[in-house]
């Protein structure tokens, strides 16, 4: 038996699409879209997806709020898209789509990283664009797709240009420098949580001790292995992890801990060390802590402010930039 919301949703016509305007998503599907995108639903890893919408300057089009499980940490999501605070979530705690809520929202397009959600929504007449990325070249491919979705390929191209120029600029700065041995980890579980770190660590002039050519998203290891690696730098995602390392009877004796080089990665729209449109900033930040002498001419705070102003379209205060760089939210 249909619920009242489901019955209402069933009566709503699906959004009309303009004839002839189609885009090809990252599953190779041709998706018909209206001439202008004014209402967007994001599904899946919301901070990740939203970061790319912000980079297109379209944060105001997002009509779904963050799901409850995501709310505590993502303070700057509400800065870049203030309407998220009052917007209803449109996915369940399992990250499955709430089809009724999505139909009621009448989105022009749904953006999702979950392949299994695509057909579920498409068969209800909802335009769904599938996005997928794990490596930096795919980040740029994702932006190219969104450039077509929002009918603004020039903005997507400007992001790609910034991305390439930033990575090349860092590469020139750190060329020939000795590479510190770096471990990005969650110390309480002894895991390296994100494959993309195997790209940004070397891009910033470091040597990732967990880079074994893996293709899996995360990697676990033993405490004994960490001791054998004895990295020069530890990178974590939460200030509490620094305290955890300092209190730990074994981790506290690592070279990085003894040198005070347990570093908390910045957090803006998303945690910079994970998959996010902020990835060029990740490389700038990491290079500045791996090779401070080589990056002395880089004002990281100014670079960060310029990124959010020019790419996201949001002018941040000095205090907000400092908060992002501290990673302490």
ABEGO torsion letter per residue (X at the ends): XBBAAAAAAAABBBBBBBBGBBBBBAAGBBBBBBABBABBBBBEBAAAAAAAAAAAGAAAABABBBBAAAAAABAAAAAABAAAAABBBABBAAGBBBAAAAAAAGBABBBBABAAAAAAAAAAGBBBBBBBBABAAAAAAAAAAAAAAAGBAAAAAAAAAAAAAAAAAAAAAABGBBBBBBBBBBAAAGBBABAAAAAAAAAAGBBBAABAGBABABBBBBAAAAAAAGBABBBBABAAAAAAAAABAAAAABAAAAAGABBBBBBBABBAABBBAAAAAAAAAAAAAABAAAAAABBAAAAAAAAAAAAAGBBBBAAAAAAAAAGAX
